[in-house]
Amino acid sequence: MTLHLQISGCTLCADRFAATHTAHSPRPIVWFEPTTRLLVAGQAPGMKAYKSGRPFTDPSGDRLRDWLGLDDTTFYDQSRVAIVPMAFCFLGYDAKGSDLPPPKICGQTWHDRVMADLPDVRLRVLVGASAHRYHLGVKTGVTETVSDCRMHAPDTFVLPHPSWRNTEWLKKNPWFGEEVLPALRARVKEVLND
């Protein structure tokens, strides 16, 4: 059985998800092929992705595709773009409506195996604090980690989550749009057109 199929059938967190405020079942969203050159690593699929079965099918995805300079067709071409979150399932919400954190068991079970299955990745785009911690081993906050992203370019770009919740962050940090995004778009284009 392929790694893709193993993850697709995973139910490790069934009891955890059933106990959340959303009381949902696991539905892993697996979006990668070994041929990909661009890795988008994030936290976990949201509710809309859970319902659609495709990652980033929400306004966050629209913003992320804009940041990357990609249209839907290219972004969703699994042979070119891998979307590998720290948890493959929608995590659910707590009683206050906040996103729950990724369960460690998902990353411990799958993440290293997926990374080993992507030998041709030439660019990593790390979206949000969970991905920053795993891929960079940092313990700094998002602003500090993203502002230090120039240390990792051109092979890794570090982004805040593209959620509407971070709109204020984007306003307070104009350097992100002025400096990081143009460099990111140029590197994405270079990697995918090479």
Residue frames relative to the residue before (quaternion, step in Angstrom):
aa qw qx qy qz dx dy dz
M 1.0000 0.0000 0.0000 0.0000 0.00 0.00 0.00
T 0.4535 -0.6994 0.4826 0.2690 3.58 -0.87 0.95
L 0.6413 -0.5136 0.4043 0.4019 3.55 -1.26 0.42
H 0.6029 0.5728 -0.3411 0.4382 3.57 1.02 -0.84
L 0.7043 0.4542 -0.2592 0.4801 3.59 0.86 -0.97
Q 0.6118 0.5503 -0.3515 0.4465 3.59 1.03 -0.71
I 0.6818 0.4680 -0.2902 0.4816 3.57 0.89 -0.93
S 0.6322 0.5562 -0.3333 0.4242 3.59 0.94 -0.86
G 0.7436 0.3980 -0.2166 0.4917 3.57 1.09 -0.69
C 0.4068 0.7492 -0.4498 0.2662 3.59 1.27 0.06
T 0.0258 -0.7864 0.6171 -0.0017 3.56 -1.04 0.88
L 0.2091 0.8307 -0.4959 0.1426 3.60 1.22 0.44
C 0.7744 0.3586 -0.1721 0.4921 3.58 1.00 -0.82
A 0.2674 0.8047 -0.5022 0.1695 3.62 1.19 0.27
D 0.6884 0.4698 -0.2933 0.4683 3.61 0.81 -0.92
R 0.6295 0.5398 -0.3289 0.4520 3.57 1.01 -0.82
F 0.6953 0.4692 -0.2798 0.4670 3.59 0.85 -0.97
A 0.6271 0.5396 -0.3371 0.4495 3.60 1.01 -0.75
A 0.6979 0.4705 -0.2644 0.4708 3.59 1.14 -0.61
T 0.5307 0.6255 -0.4202 0.3881 3.62 1.22 -0.04
H 0.6845 -0.4655 0.3642 0.4268 3.53 -1.32 0.17
T 0.6912 0.4685 -0.2695 0.4798 3.60 1.13 -0.65
A 0.1879 -0.8385 0.4954 0.1270 3.61 1.28 -0.29
H 0.3275 0.7629 -0.4880 0.2693 3.57 0.79 1.04
S 0.4879 -0.6380 0.5135 0.3022 3.54 -1.35 0.20
P 0.5977 -0.5472 0.4240 0.4045 3.60 -1.18 0.38
R 0.0895 0.7458 -0.6585 0.0456 3.53 -1.18 0.72
P 0.1627 -0.8230 0.5369 0.0891 3.58 0.26 1.24
I 0.1896 -0.7474 0.6282 0.1039 3.53 -1.03 0.88
V 0.0610 -0.8195 0.5681 -0.0444 3.52 -0.32 1.35
W 0.0587 0.8323 -0.5365 0.1267 3.55 -0.45 1.25
F 0.5663 0.5579 -0.4396 0.4180 3.56 0.29 1.24
E 0.0914 -0.7268 0.6743 0.0930 3.49 -1.40 0.38
P 0.6255 -0.5894 0.3560 0.3668 3.61 -1.05 0.65
T 0.6334 0.5684 -0.3300 0.4084 3.62 1.17 -0.41
T 0.4886 0.7123 -0.4221 0.2751 3.59 1.18 -0.34
R 0.2861 -0.7527 0.5720 0.1564 3.53 -1.22 0.65
L 0.7436 0.3316 -0.1797 0.5522 3.57 1.23 -0.51
L 0.1304 -0.7848 0.6047 0.0374 3.54 -0.78 1.11
V 0.0976 -0.7346 0.6688 0.0598 3.54 -0.94 0.98
A 0.0556 -0.8070 0.5877 -0.0162 3.57 -0.48 1.22
G 0.0186 0.8247 -0.5621 0.0597 3.56 -0.68 1.10
Q 0.7145 -0.4418 0.3260 0.4337 3.56 -1.22 -0.51
A 0.7130 -0.3429 0.2937 0.5364 3.58 0.53 -1.18
P 0.5945 -0.5587 0.4226 0.3947 3.59 -1.17 0.42
G 0.3979 -0.6971 0.5424 0.2478 3.56 -1.16 0.62
M 0.7586 -0.3831 0.2741 0.4501 3.55 -1.33 -0.02
K 0.6662 0.4947 -0.3203 0.4570 3.62 0.90 -0.84
A 0.6370 0.5025 -0.3300 0.4825 3.59 1.02 -0.72
Y 0.6021 0.5627 -0.3421 0.4515 3.57 1.03 -0.79
K 0.7014 0.4594 -0.2659 0.4756 3.57 0.94 -0.89
S 0.7357 0.4326 -0.2376 0.4639 3.61 0.97 -0.83
G 0.3790 -0.7260 0.4874 0.3029 3.57 1.12 -0.64
R 0.6671 0.4234 -0.2948 0.5374 3.59 1.32 0.25
P 0.4711 -0.6916 0.4613 0.2948 3.61 -0.89 0.83
F 0.8566 0.1656 -0.1262 0.4721 3.53 -1.26 0.56
T 0.3663 0.6966 -0.5305 0.3148 3.60 0.86 0.93
D 0.5595 0.5407 -0.3989 0.4852 3.52 0.68 1.19
P 0.7279 -0.4142 0.2827 0.4676 3.63 -1.20 0.00
S 0.5797 0.5621 -0.3821 0.4494 3.62 1.12 -0.55
G 0.6498 0.5154 -0.3058 0.4676 3.56 1.02 -0.80
D 0.6148 0.5367 -0.3458 0.4630 3.57 1.04 -0.76
R 0.6723 0.4856 -0.2933 0.4755 3.58 0.93 -0.93
L 0.6528 0.5184 -0.3209 0.4495 3.59 0.93 -0.86
R 0.6521 0.5027 -0.3211 0.4678 3.61 0.91 -0.84
D 0.6199 0.5224 -0.3356 0.4798 3.59 1.08 -0.70
W 0.6435 0.5231 -0.3229 0.4561 3.58 0.91 -0.88
L 0.7171 0.4484 -0.2441 0.4745 3.57 0.98 -0.88
G 0.3751 -0.7252 0.4862 0.3115 3.58 1.22 -0.49
L 0.5224 0.6413 -0.3984 0.3963 3.59 1.13 0.66
D 0.3758 -0.6775 0.5762 0.2601 3.54 -1.16 0.63
D 0.7147 -0.4584 0.3101 0.4277 3.57 -1.29 0.26
T 0.6443 0.5486 -0.3319 0.4169 3.58 0.89 -0.91
T 0.6995 0.4519 -0.2707 0.4829 3.58 0.85 -0.95
F 0.6506 0.5358 -0.3194 0.4332 3.58 0.90 -0.93
Y 0.7644 0.3690 -0.1965 0.4909 3.59 0.93 -0.84
D 0.4670 0.6309 -0.4689 0.4050 3.60 1.22 0.36
Q 0.3064 -0.8102 0.4741 0.1582 3.57 -0.11 1.32
S 0.6105 0.5487 -0.3674 0.4373 3.59 1.12 -0.42
R 0.7389 0.3803 -0.2127 0.5140 3.59 1.25 -0.37
V 0.7946 0.1714 -0.0635 0.5790 3.59 1.04 -0.81
A 0.1587 -0.7616 0.6241 0.0727 3.56 -0.78 1.10
I 0.1160 -0.7626 0.6332 0.0633 3.56 -0.97 0.90
V 0.0622 0.8248 -0.5455 0.1353 3.52 -0.19 1.35
P 0.1401 -0.8131 0.5617 0.0612 3.59 -0.26 1.23
M 0.6259 -0.5238 0.4147 0.4024 3.55 -1.29 0.18
A 0.7467 0.1126 -0.1088 0.6464 3.58 1.26 -0.36
F 0.3972 -0.7647 0.4640 0.2053 3.57 -0.78 1.01
C 0.7072 0.4201 -0.2544 0.5085 3.59 1.24 -0.26
F 0.5848 -0.4943 0.4961 0.4093 3.52 -1.35 0.28
L 0.3758 -0.7823 0.4643 0.1766 3.56 -0.76 1.08
G 0.4690 -0.6621 0.4538 0.3685 3.55 1.17 -0.52
Y 0.4046 -0.6877 0.5523 0.2415 3.50 -1.39 0.13
D 0.4438 -0.6380 0.5423 0.3192 3.50 -1.25 0.41
A 0.7557 -0.4021 0.2617 0.4457 3.60 -1.28 0.02
K 0.6783 0.4746 -0.2827 0.4844 3.60 1.21 -0.46
G 0.5600 -0.6301 0.3765 0.3843 3.59 1.29 -0.05
S 0.4924 0.6489 -0.4348 0.3840 3.59 1.26 0.26
D 0.5667 -0.5891 0.4559 0.3521 3.55 -1.19 0.62
L 0.3780 -0.6940 0.5628 0.2422 3.55 -1.07 0.75
P 0.5352 -0.6365 0.4396 0.3394 3.62 -1.10 0.58
P 0.6051 -0.5521 0.4134 0.3977 3.60 -1.19 0.43
P 0.4233 -0.6810 0.5212 0.2923 3.61 -0.91 0.80
K 0.5441 -0.6508 0.4182 0.3247 3.58 -0.89 0.89
I 0.6055 0.5998 -0.3644 0.3753 3.58 1.00 -0.74
C 0.6077 0.5560 -0.3624 0.4361 3.60 1.05 -0.64
G 0.6976 0.4603 -0.2696 0.4783 3.56 0.79 -1.01
Q 0.6604 0.5165 -0.3056 0.4513 3.57 0.96 -0.88
T 0.6950 0.4776 -0.2720 0.4636 3.57 1.02 -0.76
W 0.8498 0.2609 -0.0727 0.4522 3.56 0.79 -1.02
H 0.6436 0.6181 -0.3556 0.2781 3.55 0.80 -0.97
D 0.6772 0.4756 -0.3145 0.4651 3.62 0.78 -0.89
R 0.6347 0.5317 -0.3293 0.4539 3.58 1.03 -0.75
V 0.6460 0.5032 -0.3237 0.4740 3.59 0.99 -0.79
M 0.6492 0.5166 -0.3308 0.4497 3.60 0.87 -0.89
A 0.6556 0.5057 -0.3084 0.4683 3.60 1.01 -0.78
D 0.6690 0.5018 -0.2810 0.4708 3.58 1.22 -0.56
L 0.6794 0.4392 -0.2739 0.5201 3.60 1.32 0.03
P 0.0007 -0.8735 0.4868 -0.0056 3.61 0.60 1.12
D 0.7178 0.4714 -0.2557 0.4440 3.61 1.14 -0.46
V 0.3650 0.7374 -0.4989 0.2721 3.62 1.22 0.18
R 0.1247 -0.8044 0.5800 0.0309 3.54 -0.82 1.08
L 0.7812 0.1627 -0.0954 0.5952 3.57 1.27 -0.32
R 0.1379 -0.7648 0.6263 0.0610 3.54 -0.91 1.03
V 0.1000 -0.7538 0.6478 0.0460 3.55 -0.96 0.96
L 0.1392 -0.8222 0.5515 0.0227 3.55 -0.38 1.29
V 0.1185 -0.8315 0.5425 -0.0149 3.53 -0.44 1.32
G 0.8510 0.1023 -0.1074 0.5038 3.57 -0.49 1.20
A 0.7142 -0.5239 0.2954 0.3582 3.51 -1.31 0.58
S 0.6262 0.5422 -0.3595 0.4298 3.64 0.94 -0.73
A 0.6752 0.4702 -0.2861 0.4911 3.58 0.95 -0.86
H 0.6068 0.5534 -0.3559 0.4459 3.59 1.02 -0.73
R 0.6826 0.5000 -0.2929 0.4453 3.57 0.85 -1.01
Y 0.6913 0.4803 -0.2925 0.4538 3.59 0.85 -0.94
H 0.7784 0.3968 -0.2067 0.4403 3.58 0.63 -1.10
L 0.7728 0.3224 -0.1775 0.5170 3.60 1.07 -0.64
G 0.3765 -0.7458 0.4724 0.2808 3.57 1.22 -0.36
V 0.4281 0.7217 -0.4472 0.3097 3.60 1.21 0.44
K 0.2211 -0.7486 0.6057 0.1545 3.51 -1.31 0.38
T 0.4414 0.6993 -0.4425 0.3470 3.55 1.31 0.23
G 0.5999 -0.5562 0.4343 0.3770 3.56 -1.29 0.29
V 0.7119 -0.4736 0.3080 0.4173 3.54 -1.27 0.34
T 0.6612 0.5193 -0.3306 0.4288 3.62 0.81 -0.92
E 0.6829 0.4750 -0.2897 0.4734 3.58 0.84 -0.93
T 0.6662 0.5070 -0.3097 0.4508 3.58 0.91 -0.89
V 0.6761 0.4785 -0.2958 0.4759 3.58 0.91 -0.90
S 0.6673 0.4987 -0.3192 0.4519 3.61 0.93 -0.81
D 0.6717 0.4640 -0.2928 0.4977 3.59 1.19 -0.45
C 0.3966 0.7663 -0.4508 0.2284 3.60 1.26 -0.06
R 0.5547 0.6189 -0.4032 0.3829 3.58 1.11 -0.48
M 0.5707 0.5956 -0.3761 0.4220 3.58 1.22 -0.47
H 0.7389 0.4323 -0.2179 0.4686 3.58 1.09 -0.68
A 0.5361 0.6211 -0.4113 0.3971 3.61 1.21 -0.39
P 0.6137 -0.0862 -0.7727 -0.1376 1.65 -2.27 0.99
D 0.5822 0.6294 -0.3672 0.3606 3.62 1.24 -0.05
T 0.7783 0.1769 -0.0979 0.5944 3.59 1.25 -0.37
F 0.0680 -0.7586 0.6466 0.0432 3.55 -1.02 0.88
V 0.2347 -0.7795 0.5743 0.0867 3.53 -0.96 0.96
L 0.0397 -0.8254 0.5616 -0.0421 3.56 -0.63 1.19
P 0.4754 -0.5801 0.5463 0.3729 3.56 -1.25 0.32
H 0.6057 -0.5039 0.4197 0.4507 3.57 -1.20 0.12
P 0.4385 -0.7253 0.4635 0.2584 3.63 -0.91 0.82
S 0.3111 0.7801 -0.4866 0.2406 3.59 1.22 0.34
W 0.6021 -0.5419 0.4469 0.3797 3.56 -1.25 0.49
R 0.5671 0.6082 -0.3839 0.4014 3.60 1.15 -0.52
N 0.7126 0.4392 -0.2521 0.4855 3.59 1.18 -0.46
T 0.3251 0.7605 -0.5028 0.2515 3.60 1.22 0.26
E 0.6509 0.5074 -0.3155 0.4684 3.59 0.96 -0.81
W 0.6109 0.5439 -0.3418 0.4627 3.58 1.04 -0.78
L 0.6576 0.5151 -0.3089 0.4548 3.58 0.92 -0.90
K 0.6440 0.5127 -0.3182 0.4703 3.60 1.04 -0.75
K 0.6976 0.4757 -0.2670 0.4645 3.59 1.00 -0.81
N 0.7648 0.2990 -0.1477 0.5512 3.56 1.22 -0.44
P 0.0569 -0.8569 0.5117 0.0248 3.61 0.58 1.13
W 0.5245 0.6425 -0.4031 0.3867 3.59 1.19 -0.47
F 0.5832 0.5934 -0.3799 0.4043 3.59 1.10 -0.63
G 0.7200 0.4285 -0.2395 0.4905 3.57 0.86 -0.97
E 0.6953 0.4995 -0.2692 0.4411 3.55 1.05 -0.77
E 0.8033 0.2884 -0.1245 0.5060 3.58 0.98 -0.85
V 0.7323 0.4501 -0.2531 0.4441 3.58 0.75 -1.06
L 0.7048 0.4984 -0.2968 0.4084 3.59 0.72 -1.02
P 0.6493 0.4893 -0.3600 0.4576 3.68 0.83 -0.69
A 0.6540 0.5012 -0.3150 0.4710 3.60 0.98 -0.82
L 0.6311 0.5350 -0.3238 0.4590 3.58 1.02 -0.80
R 0.6755 0.4963 -0.3018 0.4543 3.59 0.80 -0.99
A 0.6491 0.5156 -0.3212 0.4580 3.58 0.95 -0.82
R 0.6772 0.4865 -0.2943 0.4670 3.58 0.95 -0.86
V 0.6137 0.5348 -0.3473 0.4655 3.62 1.00 -0.76
K 0.6614 0.5095 -0.3031 0.4595 3.56 0.88 -0.96
E 0.6561 0.5196 -0.3057 0.4541 3.55 0.94 -0.90
V 0.6894 0.4895 -0.2800 0.4547 3.59 0.87 -0.97
L 0.7320 0.4323 -0.2510 0.4630 3.60 0.86 -0.88
N 0.7235 0.4205 -0.2548 0.4845 3.61 1.13 -0.48
D 0.4862 0.6826 -0.4223 0.3454 3.58 1.27 -0.08
